[in-house]
Amino acid sequence: MPTLFIEGPAFWAATLPGWHSARAVFRGEAAPADPPAKRPSPQMLAPAERRRAPDTVALALEVAAAAVEASGRAAKDLPCVFASAHGDLGINDYMSATLASDPKLLSPIKFHNSVHNAAVGYWTIGTGCTAASNSLAAYEHSFAAGLLEAATQCAADRQAVLLAGFDIPSVGALGSVIKSRELLAVALVVAPTRSERTVAAMEWSLAAGEPAPQRPLSEAATALKANAMADALPFYEALARAEPESLDLPLGTRLALRLRLEPQG
């Protein structure tokens, strides 16, 4: 199993606003935020853009910036992978409903935020990043697929890669067929070599067959399981525990991303 290194884990949920908060709660050292935090407001956007930015963009930019800052790297130099199971369901529901009722009222301003790569577009423009960037969706396995993509790029190019994953609640008619609740976003940097910012070494491989059973989630993580990015929760709880740990992140019914995490410090 090849080894890569994790830097700058970042996390955002309304009850766990930031990795410092999430890590303490996952360890049983603190309680979730009460009242829940308001959605993040990414400072890299101009004030007018910040107000107009949809939740998907706000979440993605918040955790991506936190991960890069914690890694000590330069955002403009980092290739990046942005993963989301559904993209911006609110805007897509608005567009679908408007097309069905009165297409002439459809606002073209909304369209550019309806596509899956909207968040990574804001990121590369805001940071001046000219490195390779991409976005992907793999339904309920989107974090695992994003981590596999980031790890593959990092191993092939021997260059650190930023990964950000995010999803929001489903609404309207789409909410009857696509299930996602709450706001959840995560990010990290995958690096080819160990550094002073490394938090864990990660051995990784693909495993065929039934994924190994997962360790039960904490109460705080279980409360977020209805979000479409929930497949990231076992990984972040493992990082929080800071213990040697093996886990399988399913990529489908008969394939998993098999990981071995070793804390570094």
N, C-alpha and C positions, 0 to 999 in steps of 0.2 A: 504494500500500500504506500503510494507516494505521500510525502509530508509537506504541507504548507502551513502558514502561520496566520493567525487571526489577530487583527489590530482594531482598535476603536469601535467596539460594539456600541450601537446606539439603538434606542427604543423609545417609542411614544405611543401611549394610550391615554385616554382622559383620566383614568384612575392610576396610571403609572407614567407620569409625564417626564420621561428622561431615563437614561440607563442607570444613573445613580439611584433613583427612586425605585425602578423596577428590580434592580439587583437586590436591594435591601428587602423588598417585599418578598421576592422569590426565595430569599434565604430565611424568611420568617423573622426578620429583624425590625420590620416596620409594617404599618398598615397602608392599604391603598389610599390615595388622595380623597379627601372628603371636605368640601364638595369637589366633584371632578373638575379637572382643568379645562379651560376653553381651548379650542383648536389652536395649534401653533401659528405664529406669524413670522415667516422666514424673512430675515433682515436683508438678504441679498437682493430682494425685489424692491423696486421703487415703491413709495407709499401707494400710488394709484394702482399699480399692478398687484401689490399685496392685498388690497381690498377686493380686487376683482378675482384673484386667484381662487380656483375651486379647492375643495378639501384635499383632493388627490395631490395637487401640486404643493399645497402648503405642507402636507405630511411628508411627502417625498423629499422636498428641499430641506425641511427641518432635520430629519434623521441623517440625510446624506452629509449635510454640513457638520453635524455633530460627530459623525464617524471620521470624517476627514480631519477635523480639528484634533480629535483624540489620537489619531494616528500620527500627527505631526507632519503629514505629507502635504503637497501642493495640489489642490483640486484640479488646476488646469493641466496637470501632467498625468492624471489618473484615468485610464480606461474605465468605463463604468457599465454596469448592468442594472437596469431598473425592471423590477418584476411586479406585476399586479394581476390578480386573477380576473378582475372585471373592468378595470379602468374606472372612468367616472360615470357611475350608474345614474347619478342625478341628472347630469347633462344629457345623457342618452335617453333617459325617460322623458325629459322635457322635449327633446327633438322628436321622439317617436309620437308623443301625444300631440304636439303641434302639427306635425305632418298629417296626423289622422284627422285633426279638427279643422285647421285653417293654415295651410302651408305658407300663405303670404305673410303670416306673422312670425315665421321662423327667423331668428336673429343669426346672421352669419358670424357674429362675434363669438357666439357660443361654440361654433363648430371646432375650432382648433383645439379646444380643451376636451373634446369628445373622444379623441384618438388615444391609443395606449401610449404612444411616445410623447405625449404632451409634457409630462413631468421631466423626462430626460432632456427635452428641448429647452425648457426653462433653465434646467441645471447647466447645460453646456453654454448657453448664452450668458447666464449670470456669472459663471466662473471663468469664462473665456477658455473652456476646455476644448482642445482640438484633437484629443486622443479618441480612439475608437469608442463608440457608445452604442448601446442597443437596448431594446425593451422586449420583454417576453411575457407570455401568459400561458399558464398550464393548469387552469382551473384550481382545484383544491391542493395541487402540488406545486404551486407557483414559486414559493420560497425555495423548495428543494431543487427545482429546475434552475432557478436563478443562481443558487449556490454552486450547482454543478457547472453551469456556464462560466461563472467567475473563476472557479477552481481550474477548469480546463484552459481558459485563457491565460491565467497566471502561470500554470505549469508549462504551457507551450511557449509563451513569450518571455518567461522569467521576469515578469514585471507585475507590480502590485495592481490590483483591480478593486474598484469600489462596487459594492452590491447594495442596492436599496430595494426594499419591498414594502408595499402599501396597499390597503384596501379600505373602503368606506361602506356605510350601510346601503342596502338596496331600498329603493323607494318606488311608489306608484305601481303601475302595471307590471314592471319588471320585477318588483319585489315578490310577485306571486310565483315566479319561475326561477329567480336567482336569489339565493339566500346569503345575506351578509349583514351583520349587525355591528354597531360600534365603529370607532376609528382605531386603526392599528397600523403602525409603521415600524420597520426595523432597518438597520443598515450595519455594515461592517466593511473592513478592508481585508482582502486576502493577499498575503505577501509571499514571495518565494523563499525568503530567508528570515531568520529570526532577527529582531531588533529590540531596542530597549522599550519599545511600545507594545511588544507582543504580549497578549494575554493568554493565548493557548496555541499549542501545536495541534494540527489537524491532519490525521491520516485519513485518506478517503479512497473509496473504490465503489464500483457498481456491483450490486449483489442481486442475482436472479432468485426467483422463488418468493415465498411469503416473507414480508418484512418481519424482523424480530419484534416482539411485543415492546411497547413503549413504557417507560416508567410513568406512573400516574402524575398528572399535572397538579400543581398547587391549586388552592382555592382561587387565588387571584388570577392565575393563568386560565383556569377552567372558565372563569367569568368572561374571558375573551374568545372562547372557542367558536362562537357563532360568527366571528369575522372570517372573511375568505382567506386572510393571510395567516390563519391559525396554525398552519403546518410549521411556522417558524418557532412556535412556543416551546417545544421540547428542546430545541437547540439553545435558545436563550436561557432557559432554566438550567441547562447543563453548564453553560458559561458562568452563570451566577453561582452555582454550587462550588465551582473551582475545584473539582475533584476529577481524577481520571475516570473517564466514562465512555462507553460505546453506545451508539444509537443508530437506528435505521430511519431515514427520512423517506417515506414512500414516494416513488415516482409514477406509480400505477399499481395495479393489483398484483403484478408479478415481478416488480423491479423496485429496488431501493438504492438510495445513496447511503452507503455504509460509512460511518464516521467513527474515529477514535480520537477523543479530545484529551489532551494532557495540559493541565494548567502550567503556565510559565510565569515566573516572577523573580 
